[in-house]
Amino acid sequence: MMKDIQRITLQLDAHRVSLNVNRPDEPVYRQAAEMLNERFQHYRKRMPQASVEELWMYVALEVGVNLQTDARAKSIA
């Protein structure tokens, strides 16, 4: 059986990312890109002197902390 794969391009700040995803997952990828861009802009406003690399580091750290917090909450419940 052939999987329903779709090629999408996402914009993350000034970068374009093209990837193949399962068609049903496409909205999740788009929502994730939107959330990452929102967090990037949040840090850009708070730290206008920071480099792009530093800003993405803060975004990545925030996402990682949120994942760890969610994982802990699920293991406790």
C-alpha positions in Angstrom: 0.0 0.0 0.0 1.4 3.4 -1.0 1.5 6.1 1.7 -0.2 9.4 1.0 2.9 11.6 1.0 3.0 15.3 0.2 5.9 17.7 -0.3 5.5 20.9 1.6 7.7 24.0 2.1 7.7 25.8 5.4 9.1 29.3 6.2 11.1 29.5 9.4 12.1 33.2 9.7 14.2 33.8 6.6 14.7 30.1 5.9 12.7 27.8 3.7 12.4 24.1 4.7 11.1 21.6 2.2 10.2 18.1 3.3 7.9 15.1 2.6 5.2 14.5 5.1 2.2 12.2 5.5 -0.7 14.2 4.1 -2.8 13.9 7.3 0.2 15.4 9.2 0.6 18.4 7.0 -1.5 20.8 9.2 0.5 19.8 12.3 3.8 20.7 10.5 2.3 24.1 9.4 1.1 24.8 13.0 4.5 23.9 14.4 6.2 26.3 12.0 3.8 29.0 12.9 4.4 28.5 16.6 8.2 28.5 16.1 8.0 31.7 14.1 5.9 33.3 16.9 8.4 32.3 19.5 11.3 33.5 17.4 9.6 36.9 17.0 9.0 37.0 20.7 12.7 36.5 21.5 13.7 38.9 18.7 11.6 41.7 20.3 13.0 40.9 23.8 16.6 40.6 22.7 17.1 42.8 19.6 20.9 42.6 19.9 21.0 38.8 19.9 22.2 36.9 16.8 19.8 34.8 14.8 21.6 31.7 16.1 21.1 32.8 19.7 17.4 33.5 19.1 16.9 30.0 17.6 18.8 28.5 20.6 16.2 30.1 22.9 13.4 28.9 20.8 14.8 25.3 20.8 15.4 25.5 24.6 11.8 26.6 25.2 10.4 23.9 23.0 12.6 21.3 24.7 11.5 22.4 28.2 7.9 22.3 27.1 8.3 18.7 25.8 10.0 17.6 29.1 7.3 19.3 31.1 4.6 17.5 29.1 6.4 14.2 29.4 6.6 14.5 33.2 3.0 15.5 33.5 1.9 12.4 31.4 4.1 10.1 33.5 2.6 11.4 36.8 -1.0 11.2 35.6 
